[in-house]
């Protein structure tokens, strides 16, 4: 059976999410090896985590990309953005020193951020009122597949192309042809480079969002400057309330998820004494569960089961996962690998499944529903800038300040993250918006009236 244009567009755009999460996780997998190969300490570990796709880089990229998507159209982003991404991951793949690595991480991070507002807006705008959550679920499935694929490949590479020797030292040049122990890490970014070019070729052929085109025609070609867009977004009381709500729900959850995506392999190795194979296995299983949850729960039931019920379920599971890890797993025998045992798998199962229909899924959906088309991308860019910017600050504090590479530092950071998850749970359940089953125009008219300031 042939796919509808709606599904084809959803799949093509969703590849951006695959590349987003894949870049974050590939960087996390490679972090320990980079630190040894390029001889940098925990300060640079935290800086690299903060300036790329996981935080500051994506934050600035989203602010720029959201504005461009509203001013020039969603297709404008798809025509150029992934070429920028490909340039970034190519530099990472070929990096021979820290400056080259930093340049690649920053460039790919900017591209990741620039693609987010247009992707979620495009999917929502081309979906019917009864399939928005289903299509957002597909995009989140792609986001989940990025880490799952990267970790499975990393697991395979840990057997075929080991990074470290028996003594823990990075394998020297000449181990794999002319390459050293970073060979497997370079292959990970080669895969992202190839997928980016394939995705770019698909996305550049997409039609422009009809909703965006219609609203531009109705506005008689008037286009806001960046300052005007910011003014509209931040002076309208309806917008401000929605921004505060969405940032409170998503920022708090994303601090936890972002820390896991960028630093969890590093923290497992440093604080939990787990080897590369065990780390890759745990992470791969977690992300496979997340991918299954995206399709089997959010995509299947997101347009049917009341959002308040679904959100409460995922938020409770996420909080329970970190309570298990912090208050039971890391408290045993200073958090060594032997002491964690089955508790690690409880954590993996709870977080993995919950992440499949997490606050990010609801944020992706609500952030497109609660704002009008004319500045939907711009407002998403502002919120993503706030969320990833704060995550960048947290990345610096968590690794450099709290010392998450030690069991005691990990526990301290974990307790703080439990607090963040509790805030996300309470805010999301109490102020869950009533948008289910309604068109974007109906939602906009109810919230803003006939005239949008």
C-alpha positions in Angstrom: 0.0 0.0 0.0 1.4 3.4 -1.1 2.2 5.9 1.6 0.2 9.1 1.7 1.9 12.4 1.1 1.3 13.2 4.8 3.3 10.0 5.9 6.0 10.6 3.3 6.5 14.1 4.5 6.5 12.9 8.1 9.1 10.3 7.5 11.4 12.6 5.5 11.3 15.3 8.1 11.6 12.9 11.0 15.1 12.0 9.8 16.2 15.3 11.2 15.2 13.9 14.7 17.3 10.8 14.0 20.3 12.9 13.2 19.7 15.2 16.2 19.7 12.4 18.8 22.3 10.4 16.9 24.8 13.2 17.0 24.3 13.8 20.7 24.7 10.2 21.6 27.6 9.5 19.2 29.4 12.4 20.9 28.7 10.9 24.3 30.0 7.5 23.2 33.2 9.1 21.9 33.8 11.5 24.7 36.1 9.3 26.8 38.2 8.3 23.8 38.5 11.9 22.7 39.6 13.0 26.1 42.5 10.6 26.0 43.4 11.1 22.3 43.4 14.9 22.5 44.5 15.1 26.1 41.8 17.2 27.7 40.3 17.2 31.2 36.8 17.3 32.7 36.5 21.0 32.0 36.7 20.4 28.3 34.4 17.4 28.6 31.8 19.7 30.0 32.5 22.4 27.4 32.2 20.0 24.5 28.9 18.8 26.0 27.6 22.4 26.3 28.5 23.9 22.9 27.1 21.2 20.6 23.8 19.6 19.6 22.8 19.0 23.2 22.9 22.5 24.4 24.3 26.0 23.4 24.8 25.1 19.7 21.3 23.8 19.3 19.9 26.7 21.3 21.4 29.4 19.0 20.5 27.3 16.0 16.9 27.0 17.0 16.6 30.7 17.6 17.9 31.4 14.1 16.1 28.5 12.4 12.8 29.3 13.9 12.8 32.8 12.6 14.0 31.8 9.1 11.3 29.1 9.0 8.6 31.7 9.6 10.0 34.3 7.3 11.1 32.2 4.3 9.1 29.0 4.8 9.7 25.5 6.2 11.2 24.3 2.9 13.9 27.0 3.1 15.3 25.1 6.1 15.1 21.7 4.4 17.0 23.0 1.3 20.1 24.0 3.1 20.2 22.9 6.8 21.4 19.3 6.5 24.3 20.4 4.3 25.5 22.4 7.3 25.0 19.4 9.5 27.0 17.2 7.1 29.8 19.6 7.2 29.9 19.5 11.0 29.9 15.7 11.4 32.5 15.5 8.6 34.8 17.7 10.6 34.2 15.6 13.7 34.9 12.4 11.7 38.2 13.8 10.5 39.2 15.6 13.7 42.9 15.3 14.5 43.0 17.9 17.4 40.7 19.6 19.9 40.1 22.8 17.9 38.9 20.8 14.8 36.7 18.7 17.1 35.2 21.8 18.7 34.4 23.3 15.3 32.6 20.2 14.1 30.6 20.0 17.3 29.5 23.6 17.1 28.6 23.5 13.5 26.5 20.3 13.8 24.9 21.7 16.9 23.8 24.8 15.2 22.3 22.7 12.4 20.5 20.4 14.8 18.8 23.4 16.5 17.9 25.1 13.2 16.0 22.1 12.1 13.8 21.5 15.1 11.2 24.3 14.9 10.6 23.8 11.1 10.4 20.0 11.6 7.7 20.0 14.3 5.8 22.8 12.6 5.8 21.1 9.3 4.6 17.8 10.6 1.8 19.4 12.7 0.7 21.7 9.8 0.3 18.9 7.3 -1.4 16.5 9.7 -5.2 16.2 10.2 -6.7 17.0 13.6 -7.0 13.3 14.3 -3.4 12.3 13.3 -1.2 15.1 14.7 0.0 13.1 17.7 0.4 10.0 15.6 2.7 11.8 13.2 4.6 13.5 16.0 5.0 10.0 17.5 6.7 8.9 14.3 9.1 11.8 14.5 9.9 10.8 18.1 10.3 7.2 17.0 13.0 8.5 14.6 14.5 10.5 17.5 14.6 7.3 19.5 16.1 5.3 16.7 19.2 7.6 16.5 20.6 6.5 19.9 19.4 2.9 19.5 21.2 2.5 16.2 24.3 4.4 17.4 24.6 2.3 20.6 24.0 -1.0 18.7 26.7 -0.1 16.2 29.0 1.0 19.0 28.4 -2.3 20.7 29.4 -4.1 17.5 32.4 -1.9 17.1 33.5 -2.6 20.7 34.2 -6.2 19.6 35.4 -5.6 16.0 37.3 -2.3 16.5 38.2 -1.9 20.2 39.1 1.6 21.2 41.3 0.8 24.2 43.9 -1.9 24.9 44.0 -4.2 27.9 45.9 -1.6 29.9 43.1 1.0 29.2 45.3 3.1 26.9 44.1 4.3 23.5 45.2 1.9 20.8 48.0 3.5 18.7 48.1 4.6 15.1 48.6 1.6 12.8 46.1 -0.6 14.7 43.5 -0.3 12.0 45.5 0.4 8.8 46.7 4.0 9.4 44.2 4.6 12.1 44.4 4.5 15.9 41.8 3.6 18.5 39.5 6.4 17.4 38.7 4.5 14.2 35.3 3.2 15.5 34.3 6.7 16.6 35.1 8.1 13.2 32.9 5.4 11.6 30.0 6.4 13.8 30.2 10.0 12.4 30.7 8.6 8.9 27.3 6.9 9.2 25.7 10.2 10.4 27.3 12.0 7.4 25.8 9.5 4.9 22.4 9.6 6.5 22.4 13.4 6.5 23.1 13.5 2.8 20.3 11.0 2.1 17.9 13.0 4.3 18.8 16.2 2.6 18.1 14.8 -0.8 14.6 13.7 0.4 13.8 16.9 2.3 14.8 19.3 -0.5 12.0 17.7 -2.6 9.2 18.4 -0.1 6.4 20.8 -0.9 6.0 23.9 1.2 3.6 23.8 4.1 0.2 24.7 2.8 -0.8 26.2 6.1 2.3 28.5 6.1 1.6 29.5 2.5 -2.1 30.3 3.2 -1.2 32.4 6.2 1.5 34.3 4.3 -1.0 35.1 1.5 -3.5 36.3 4.0 -0.9 38.6 5.6 -0.4 40.1 2.1 3.3 39.3 2.1 4.1 41.2 5.3 7.0 39.5 7.0 8.3 40.3 10.5 11.9 41.2 11.2 13.6 39.2 13.9 13.0 42.0 16.5 9.3 42.1 15.5 8.9 38.4 15.9 10.5 38.5 19.3 8.2 41.4 20.2 5.1 39.5 19.1 6.1 36.4 21.0 7.1 38.0 24.3 4.5 40.8 24.6 1.3 38.9 24.0 0.0 37.6 27.3 -1.4 34.4 25.7 2.0 33.6 24.2 3.8 34.4 27.5 1.6 32.0 29.5 2.1 29.2 26.9 5.9 29.8 26.8 6.1 29.6 30.6 4.0 26.4 30.7 5.9 24.6 28.0 9.3 25.6 29.2 8.4 24.5 32.7 7.3 21.1 31.4 10.0 20.5 28.9 13.0 22.3 30.4 12.9 20.3 33.6 12.5 17.0 31.8 15.1 17.9 29.2 17.8 18.6 31.7 17.6 15.0 32.8 17.3 13.6 29.3 20.1 15.8 28.0 22.4 14.8 30.8 21.7 11.2 30.0 22.2 11.6 26.2 25.5 13.4 26.4 27.1 12.2 29.6 25.5 8.8 30.7 28.1 6.6 29.0 30.9 8.8 30.5 29.2 8.6 33.9 28.6 4.9 33.7 32.3 4.4 33.0 33.7 6.9 35.5 31.3 6.5 38.4 29.9 3.0 37.9 33.0 1.2 36.7 31.2 -0.3 33.7 33.1 -1.4 30.6 32.3 -0.1 27.1 30.4 -3.3 26.1 28.1 -3.2 29.1 27.5 0.5 28.6 26.6 0.2 25.0 24.3 -2.8 25.7 22.4 -0.9 28.5 22.0 2.2 26.3 20.9 0.3 23.2 18.2 -1.6 25.2 17.0 1.7 26.7 16.6 3.4 23.4 15.0 0.4 21.7 12.4 0.5 24.5 12.0 4.2 23.8 11.5 3.6 20.1 8.9 1.0 20.8 7.1 3.3 23.2 7.0 6.1 20.7 5.2 3.9 18.1 3.2 1.6 20.4 2.1 4.2 22.9 2.3 7.8 21.7 1.8 7.3 18.0 -1.0 4.8 18.5 -2.9 6.4 21.4 -1.8 10.1 21.4 -4.9 11.1 19.5 -7.2 8.8 21.5 -6.4 8.7 25.2 -6.7 12.0 27.1 -3.4 13.8 27.2 -3.5 14.4 30.9 -3.6 10.6 31.6 -0.8 9.8 29.2 1.4 12.6 30.5 0.9 11.6 34.1 1.8 8.0 33.3 5.1 8.9 31.5 6.1 11.5 34.1 5.5 9.1 37.0 7.6 6.4 35.3 10.5 8.8 34.6 10.6 10.0 38.2 10.4 6.4 39.5 13.4 5.4 37.3 15.6 8.1 38.8 14.4 7.4 42.3 15.5 3.7 41.8 18.9 4.8 40.4 19.7 7.5 43.0 18.3 6.2 46.2 18.9 2.5 45.7 21.5 1.8 42.9 24.1 4.3 43.7 23.8 3.9 47.4 25.0 0.3 47.3 28.7 -0.3 47.8 29.6 3.2 46.4 27.8 2.4 43.2 30.1 -0.2 41.6 29.0 -2.2 38.7 28.6 -5.4 40.8 26.3 -3.7 43.3 23.9 -2.2 40.7 22.8 -5.6 39.3 19.1 -5.8 38.4 18.5 -2.2 39.6 20.2 -1.0 36.4 17.7 -3.0 34.3 14.8 -1.6 36.3 16.1 1.9 35.6 16.6 1.1 31.9 13.1 -0.4 31.6 11.3 2.5 33.4 13.1 5.3 31.7 13.3 3.6 28.3 9.5 3.0 28.0 8.5 6.4 29.6 10.8 8.3 27.1 8.8 6.9 24.3 5.8 9.1 25.2 7.7 11.6 27.3 7.5 15.3 27.9 9.4 15.8 24.7 6.6 14.2 22.7 4.0 16.4 24.4 6.2 19.5 24.0 6.7 18.8 20.3 2.9 18.5 19.9 1.8 21.4 22.2 4.4 23.8 21.0 2.9 23.6 17.5 -0.7 23.7 18.7 -0.6 26.6 21.1 0.9 29.3 18.7 -0.4 30.7 15.4 1.3 29.8 12.1 2.7 33.2 11.4 5.2 32.9 14.2 5.0 29.3 15.3 8.6 28.5 14.3 9.9 31.6 15.9 8.3 31.0 19.3 9.5 27.4 19.2 13.0 28.7 18.5 12.8 31.0 21.5 11.6 28.2 23.8 14.2 25.7 22.4 16.9 28.4 22.9 15.8 28.7 26.6 15.7 25.0 27.1 18.9 24.0 25.4 20.7 27.1 26.8 19.9 26.2 30.3 20.9 22.6 29.6 24.3 24.0 28.4 24.8 25.7 31.8 23.7 22.6 33.6 26.2 20.5 31.5 29.0 22.8 32.7 27.8 22.6 36.3 27.0 18.9 36.3 30.3 17.6 35.1 32.8 20.3 36.2 31.0 21.5 39.3 29.2 18.5 40.8 31.8 15.9 39.7 29.3 13.4 38.2 32.3 11.2 37.4 32.3 10.2 41.1 29.6 8.2 42.9 29.0 11.0 45.4 28.7 13.6 42.7 26.5 11.4 40.6 24.1 11.0 43.6 24.0 14.7 44.2 23.2 15.4 40.5 20.6 12.6 40.6 18.7 14.1 43.5 18.6 17.4 41.7 17.3 15.7 38.6 14.5 13.9 40.6 13.4 17.4 41.6 13.3 18.5 38.0 11.2 15.5 37.0 8.7 16.2 39.9 8.3 19.8 38.6 7.6 18.5 35.1 5.0 16.0 36.4 3.1 18.6 38.5 3.0 21.4 35.9 2.1 19.1 33.0 -0.7 17.3 34.8 -2.3 20.4 36.3 -2.1 22.7 33.2 -2.5 20.2 30.4 -4.1 22.1 27.5 -7.3 21.0 25.8 -6.2 20.7 22.1 -6.9 17.0 21.3 -8.9 16.4 18.1 -9.1 20.0 17.1 -7.7 21.7 14.0 -4.8 24.2 14.4 -7.1 27.0 13.2 -9.8 26.1 15.8 -7.2 26.2 18.6 -5.7 29.5 17.4 -9.1 31.2 17.1 -10.2 30.1 20.6 -6.9 31.3 22.1 -6.3 34.5 20.1 -9.7 35.4 18.6 -10.2 36.5 15.0 -7.3 39.0 15.1 -3.8 37.9 16.1 -1.5 40.5 17.5 
